[in-house]
Amino acid sequence: MQPNKIMHIDLECENYMYYGALASPRHPQNYVVAVGQAIDGPEGYGPVTGEYYTSPPEKWLHIPDDVWLLVAHNAPFEMDWFLEKQRDEIMRFLARGGRVFCTAYAE
């Protein structure tokens, strides 16, 4: 199956400073407090879904195999969290040819 879907994602995180970086995934008190996403495909727009957390979740990123593109505003922020906290999932996505698009850069 050729991946043919686009996943839009947004993270909200605790925002304690860590060596000048706000909401760094490296600060021990920072964690993802909310994640929202929508998956769009050839059949149309998918629903917006999300989850809220009151304590650090173990797994909050799941990229389906039929997704070829992740879209985020300020994607380097999300990628920092993906690589630091959900490395296996994002590396599987990238290894199968997945791409990341940043709407802030496009703007």
N, C-alpha and C positions, 0 to 999 in steps of 0.2 A: 504494500500500500504506500503510495506516494503521499507524504505529508502535504495537506492542503488547507490548514487552518491557521488562524492568527490569534494569539492569546494576548490580551491587554491586561496588564497587572499593575497594582499600586500597593505599596507597603506603608504602613504607619508604625512608627517605632518610638520606644522610650527615647528621651533625648538628653541624656547626661553627656557632658563634654568629656572627650578623651584626647588629650594632647592636641587641642585646638579643633578637633572634629566633632561636630554636633551629631548626635544619634549614631555614633560609630558602633558597628557590630562587635568591636573589640572591648568595649566597656562592659564589665561584668554585670552591671545593672540594666543595661539596654537589652531589649528583646522586641520582637515583632508583636505589636498589640492589635493590629488588624491587617488583613490582607483581602483585597478585592480583585476580582478578575472577571473577564468575559472572554468567551471563545467564539470567534466568528469564522464562518466557512462559506463554501459555495452556496449552501442552502439558505444563508442569511445570517442575521445578527443573533448571537447567543445571549442568554440572560446574564445579567450582572449578578454575581454571587460573591459571598465573602464570609469571613469569620472574624470574631473578636476574641481576644485572649486576655485573661487577667493574671496569667503567669506565663513564663516562657514555654511555648509549645515545642514539642520535639520535632514534629514534621509539619511544616506549613506550606511547602512548595511542592506542587505536583504538576508536571507538564506532560499532557497526553502525547502519545507517540505520533498522532496525526497533526501536531502543531509544528510548523516550520519557522515561525517568526514570533518573537516576544516583543511587545511594544510597551514602553514605559516612558513617563515624563521624568527626565533626569535619570536615565537608565544606569549611569555609573553608580549612583547611590544604591539602586536595587541590586546591581551586579556585585557590589561590595558585600551586601548582605547574603546574596546567593552563594558567592564563593566562600565566605567565611562560615556560614551556618548551614547551608544546604548544598555543599560542594558536589556530592555524588549525583544529585538530581540535575543540577545545571551542567555538569560535565557530560552526563549521558545525552542531554539535549544538544550540546555543542558538538559532541563526537558524532552524532548522526547528521550533522550538517546544519543544525539550527542557527538562526541569526537573531540579533538583537537590534532593535531600532529605538532611537531616543528622540522623542518629540521635542525636547528642549533644544537639541542640536538642529533639528529641522526648522524650528521657529526662527 
